[in-house]
Amino acid sequence: MTDKRIITVIGATGRQGGGLVRAVLADRDGDFEVRAVTRHPESDAARELERLGVAVVRADMDDEASLAPAFEHAYGAFVVTNFWEHMSAEREKAQAQAVARAASHAGVQHAIWSTLEDTRDCVPLDDERMPTLQDHYKVPHFDGKAEADHFFTEEGVPTTFLRTTFYWENLLGSFAPQRGEDGVHRLAYPMGDKRLSGIAVQDIGRTALAVLRRGTDLIAATVSIAGEHLKVADMAAALTESVGEPVRYQPLTPDEWRAQGFPGADETGNMFQYYADCEHRVTAARDLTAVRDLNPALQDFATWLAAHHEQLRTAWS
């Protein structure tokens, strides 16, 4: 038996939820233990969590009835939805509402909802700088999460609203530099000379754990986090130094990015344009000193690069 308090982690096999799971596991003398929630307990990722001693339960945010056992006797919860599985803001909102109801019915005492800004506060729907998507949104995976914030409040769930940002782990996958015919890797982002707020997923988990440790102090608070704010040209220079081969920044216009036509090109084009056009709003909300007060181990980009040097070289080869 254990007297540790249970934290139910929705999305435990993903990046953000996985970051919190590993932060709790590393905190062996801490007050919490994890209950990992996944739709696929038979997956390799879920089995790896079980191997590490984590309790894994099956539940599906699209099936509200399945969520009740996941929250039973839980003190806290970490909730993240994955827009990119289905690319529907409406579905993402419905999932968040289902989770909020389940957490409320179970009497969860502290939830962390991984959310984002409503981009329409900076770029209104009638602003022609960027297209309107899915009829109601500028950046659906931001705006849908922002709209879902009120579900937790209305359901009476004591909640901290954790606003994340661009993962540096994207450089290992979907936003990795592309090698040109000349052999040079290029970061071709539509950011101009504006700074991009980035963070390591490990630090999302560590900061979420710090929020839970604070007890009631941050309930109803919005905590916006980043590890560093960097111009993409500076990111490219740091990558060059880390991997030992040239990485150059190739700025695109948002329209050039959207014109690439891959699934999600409009969505991600609008996202980068929001980061660029609303740079001050985004960076000012993410006070790095305040984040480091919560998470003293917060990594800047250089620290993250040093830890992922070999992964980067392998991913780009």
C-alpha positions as CSV (number, residue, x, y, z in Angstrom):
1,M,0.0,0.0,0.0
2,T,1.1,3.6,-0.6
3,D,-0.1,6.9,0.9
4,K,0.9,8.8,-2.3
5,R,-1.8,10.8,-4.0
6,I,-2.8,9.6,-7.5
7,I,-2.4,11.9,-10.5
8,T,-4.5,10.7,-13.5
9,V,-2.6,11.6,-16.7
10,I,-4.6,11.8,-19.8
11,G,-2.2,11.4,-22.8
12,A,0.4,9.6,-20.7
13,T,2.0,7.9,-23.8
14,G,2.3,11.2,-25.6
15,R,4.9,13.9,-25.2
16,Q,3.4,16.2,-22.6
17,G,1.7,13.5,-20.5
18,G,4.8,11.3,-20.8
19,G,6.9,14.2,-19.6
20,L,4.8,14.5,-16.4
21,V,4.9,10.7,-15.9
22,R,8.7,10.7,-16.1
23,A,8.9,13.7,-13.8
24,V,6.9,11.9,-11.1
25,L,8.9,8.7,-11.5
26,A,12.1,10.7,-11.1
27,D,10.7,12.2,-7.9
28,R,10.9,9.0,-5.9
29,D,10.4,10.6,-2.5
30,G,7.6,12.8,-3.7
31,D,3.9,12.9,-2.8
32,F,2.4,11.6,-6.0
33,E,2.0,8.5,-8.1
34,V,0.7,8.3,-11.7
35,R,-2.2,6.6,-13.2
36,A,-1.5,6.5,-16.9
37,V,-4.6,6.8,-19.2
38,T,-4.5,5.6,-22.8
39,R,-6.8,4.2,-25.5
40,H,-4.2,1.6,-26.3
41,P,-2.9,-0.2,-23.2
42,E,-1.4,-2.9,-25.4
43,S,0.9,-0.4,-27.2
44,D,4.6,-0.5,-26.8
45,A,4.6,2.9,-25.1
46,A,2.0,1.8,-22.6
47,R,3.8,-1.4,-21.9
48,E,7.0,0.6,-21.3
49,L,5.2,2.6,-18.6
50,E,4.0,-0.6,-17.0
51,R,7.6,-1.8,-17.0
52,L,8.5,1.3,-15.1
53,G,5.9,0.6,-12.5
54,V,3.1,2.9,-13.7
55,A,-0.5,1.8,-13.4
56,V,-2.0,1.9,-16.9
57,V,-5.8,2.1,-17.5
58,R,-7.8,2.2,-20.7
59,A,-10.1,5.2,-21.4
60,D,-11.1,7.2,-24.4
61,M,-12.0,10.9,-24.4
62,D,-14.5,10.2,-27.1
63,D,-16.3,7.8,-24.8
64,E,-17.2,9.7,-21.7
65,A,-18.4,6.7,-19.7
66,S,-15.0,5.1,-20.1
67,L,-13.4,8.0,-18.2
68,A,-15.0,7.5,-14.8
69,P,-12.8,4.6,-13.6
70,A,-9.7,6.6,-14.7
71,F,-10.4,9.3,-12.2
72,E,-11.7,7.2,-9.3
73,H,-9.9,8.1,-6.1
74,A,-7.5,10.4,-8.0
75,Y,-6.3,13.6,-6.2
76,G,-5.2,15.3,-9.3
77,A,-5.2,15.2,-13.1
78,F,-3.2,16.3,-16.1
79,V,-5.2,16.7,-19.2
80,V,-4.0,17.2,-22.8
81,T,-5.9,16.6,-26.0
82,N,-4.3,15.8,-29.4
83,F,-5.7,18.0,-32.2
84,W,-3.3,16.4,-34.7
85,E,-5.0,13.0,-34.5
86,H,-8.2,14.3,-36.1
87,M,-7.5,18.0,-36.8
88,S,-10.9,19.1,-35.5
89,A,-11.3,21.9,-33.0
90,E,-14.9,20.9,-32.3
91,R,-13.9,17.3,-31.5
92,E,-11.1,18.6,-29.3
93,K,-13.6,20.8,-27.4
94,A,-16.0,17.8,-26.9
95,Q,-13.1,15.7,-25.5
96,A,-12.2,18.4,-23.1
97,Q,-15.8,18.8,-21.9
98,A,-16.1,15.0,-21.4
99,V,-12.9,15.0,-19.3
100,A,-13.9,18.0,-17.3
101,R,-17.2,16.3,-16.4
102,A,-15.5,13.1,-15.4
103,A,-13.0,14.9,-13.2
104,S,-15.8,16.9,-11.6
105,H,-17.9,13.8,-10.9
106,A,-14.9,12.1,-9.3
107,G,-14.1,15.1,-7.1
108,V,-10.6,15.7,-8.5
109,Q,-9.0,18.3,-6.2
110,H,-6.4,19.8,-8.7
111,A,-6.4,19.5,-12.5
112,I,-3.9,20.9,-14.9
113,W,-5.4,21.6,-18.3
114,S,-2.8,21.9,-21.1
115,T,-4.2,24.8,-23.1
116,L,-3.1,27.6,-25.4
117,E,-4.0,31.2,-26.2
118,D,-7.1,32.3,-28.2
119,T,-5.3,33.7,-31.2
120,R,-8.4,35.7,-32.2
121,D,-7.6,38.1,-29.3
122,C,-4.7,39.2,-31.4
123,V,-5.8,38.4,-35.0
124,P,-9.6,38.8,-35.1
125,L,-11.7,36.5,-37.4
126,D,-12.3,39.4,-39.9
127,D,-8.5,40.1,-40.1
128,E,-7.4,39.2,-43.6
129,R,-3.8,38.7,-42.6
130,M,-4.5,35.0,-42.3
131,P,-7.3,32.8,-43.5
132,T,-10.1,31.7,-41.2
133,L,-10.2,27.9,-40.7
134,Q,-12.9,25.5,-39.8
135,D,-15.4,28.5,-40.1
136,H,-14.7,29.9,-36.6
137,Y,-10.9,29.9,-35.9
138,K,-7.6,31.4,-36.9
139,V,-5.5,28.7,-35.4
140,P,-7.9,25.9,-34.5
141,H,-5.6,23.9,-32.2
142,F,-5.0,27.0,-30.2
143,D,-8.5,28.5,-30.3
144,G,-10.4,25.3,-29.6
145,K,-8.3,24.7,-26.4
146,A,-8.8,28.3,-25.3
147,E,-12.6,27.9,-25.8
148,A,-12.5,24.7,-23.8
149,D,-11.0,26.4,-20.7
150,H,-14.5,27.3,-19.5
151,F,-15.6,23.7,-19.3
152,F,-13.3,23.1,-16.3
153,T,-14.5,26.3,-14.6
154,E,-18.2,25.5,-15.2
155,E,-17.8,22.0,-13.9
156,G,-16.3,23.2,-10.7
157,V,-12.9,21.5,-11.3
158,P,-10.1,23.2,-9.4
159,T,-7.8,23.8,-12.4
160,T,-4.5,25.4,-13.3
161,F,-4.4,26.5,-17.0
162,L,-1.0,25.6,-18.3
163,R,-0.2,27.3,-21.6
164,T,2.6,25.6,-23.5
165,T,4.4,26.5,-26.7
166,F,6.4,25.1,-29.6
167,Y,8.3,21.9,-28.6
168,W,12.0,21.7,-29.5
169,E,11.4,18.0,-30.0
170,N,9.6,19.1,-33.2
171,L,13.1,19.5,-34.6
172,L,13.4,15.7,-34.4
173,G,10.3,15.1,-36.5
174,S,7.6,17.2,-38.2
175,F,9.6,20.5,-38.2
176,A,13.1,19.2,-38.7
177,P,15.4,21.0,-41.0
178,Q,15.3,19.7,-44.6
179,R,18.5,18.9,-46.5
180,G,18.7,20.7,-49.8
181,E,20.3,19.6,-53.1
182,D,23.4,21.4,-52.0
183,G,23.6,19.2,-48.9
184,V,22.8,22.0,-46.5
185,H,20.0,21.7,-43.9
186,R,17.5,24.5,-43.9
187,L,15.0,25.7,-41.3
188,A,12.3,27.1,-43.6
189,Y,9.9,28.7,-41.2
190,P,7.6,31.7,-41.8
191,M,8.9,33.6,-38.8
192,G,10.8,36.5,-40.3
193,D,13.1,38.0,-37.7
194,K,10.7,37.4,-34.8
195,R,11.4,35.2,-31.8
196,L,9.9,31.8,-31.4
197,S,9.1,30.7,-27.9
198,G,10.2,27.1,-27.4
199,I,10.4,24.5,-24.6
200,A,11.6,20.9,-24.0
201,V,8.7,18.5,-23.4
202,Q,10.6,17.3,-20.3
203,D,10.2,20.8,-18.9
204,I,6.5,20.8,-19.5
205,G,6.3,17.7,-17.3
206,R,8.6,19.1,-14.6
207,T,6.7,22.4,-14.5
208,A,3.4,20.6,-14.3
209,L,4.7,18.6,-11.3
210,A,5.9,21.8,-9.7
211,V,2.4,23.2,-10.1
212,L,0.9,20.2,-8.4
213,R,3.4,20.5,-5.6
214,R,2.2,24.0,-4.9
215,G,-1.2,22.7,-3.9
216,T,-3.9,25.3,-4.0
217,D,-1.6,28.3,-4.8
218,L,-2.1,28.1,-8.6
219,I,-5.7,26.9,-8.8
220,A,-7.6,29.2,-11.3
221,A,-4.2,30.6,-12.4
222,T,-3.0,30.7,-16.0
223,V,0.7,29.6,-16.1
224,S,2.3,30.3,-19.5
225,I,5.6,28.5,-20.0
226,A,8.7,28.5,-22.3
227,G,12.4,27.6,-22.0
228,E,13.7,30.4,-24.2
229,H,12.6,32.9,-26.9
230,L,14.9,32.7,-29.9
231,K,15.0,34.0,-33.4
232,V,15.0,31.1,-35.9
233,A,18.3,32.3,-37.4
234,D,19.8,32.0,-33.9
235,M,18.3,28.5,-33.6
236,A,19.9,27.6,-36.9
237,A,23.3,28.8,-35.7
238,A,23.0,26.9,-32.5
239,L,22.0,23.7,-34.4
240,T,25.0,24.2,-36.7
241,E,27.4,24.3,-33.7
242,S,25.7,21.3,-32.1
243,V,25.5,18.9,-35.0
244,G,28.7,20.0,-36.7
245,E,27.2,20.7,-40.1
246,P,25.6,23.8,-41.5
247,V,22.0,24.6,-40.8
248,R,20.6,27.8,-42.4
249,Y,17.4,29.7,-41.7
250,Q,15.3,30.2,-44.8
251,P,12.5,32.5,-44.0
252,L,9.3,31.9,-45.9
253,T,6.2,34.1,-46.0
254,P,3.1,32.6,-44.3
255,D,1.5,32.3,-47.7
256,E,4.5,30.4,-49.0
257,W,4.2,28.0,-46.1
258,R,0.5,27.5,-46.5
259,A,0.9,26.9,-50.3
260,Q,3.0,23.8,-49.6
261,G,-0.4,22.0,-49.3
262,F,0.5,19.2,-47.0
263,P,-2.1,18.1,-44.4
264,G,-2.1,20.9,-41.8
265,A,-0.2,23.4,-43.9
266,D,-2.9,26.1,-43.4
267,E,-3.1,25.3,-39.7
268,T,0.7,25.4,-39.0
269,G,1.1,28.4,-41.4
270,N,-1.4,30.3,-39.3
271,M,0.3,29.1,-36.1
272,F,3.7,30.5,-37.2
273,Q,2.1,33.7,-38.4
274,Y,0.5,34.1,-35.0
275,Y,3.8,33.5,-33.2
276,A,5.4,36.1,-35.5
277,D,2.7,38.8,-35.7
278,C,1.9,38.5,-32.0
279,E,5.5,38.0,-30.9
280,H,5.4,40.5,-28.0
281,R,2.1,39.1,-26.6
282,V,3.4,35.5,-26.8
283,T,6.8,36.1,-25.3
284,A,5.7,38.6,-22.6
285,A,3.2,36.1,-21.3
286,R,6.0,33.6,-20.8
287,D,8.2,35.1,-18.2
288,L,11.3,32.8,-18.1
289,T,12.2,33.9,-14.6
290,A,8.8,33.0,-13.3
291,V,9.0,29.6,-15.1
292,R,12.4,28.9,-13.7
293,D,11.1,29.8,-10.2
294,L,8.7,26.9,-10.6
295,N,11.2,24.6,-12.4
296,P,14.8,25.5,-11.5
297,A,16.0,22.8,-13.9
298,L,14.4,24.6,-16.9
299,Q,16.5,24.1,-20.0
300,D,17.4,26.8,-22.5
301,F,17.9,25.8,-26.1
302,A,21.7,25.2,-25.8
303,T,21.1,22.8,-22.9
304,W,18.4,20.9,-24.8
305,L,20.7,20.6,-27.8
306,A,23.5,19.2,-25.7
307,A,21.2,16.5,-24.4
308,H,19.9,15.7,-27.9
309,H,23.0,16.0,-30.0
310,E,23.1,12.4,-31.2
311,Q,19.3,12.2,-31.7
312,L,19.5,15.2,-34.0
313,R,22.3,13.8,-36.0
314,T,20.5,10.4,-36.4
315,A,17.1,12.0,-37.2
316,W,18.6,14.1,-40.0
317,S,20.8,11.5,-41.6
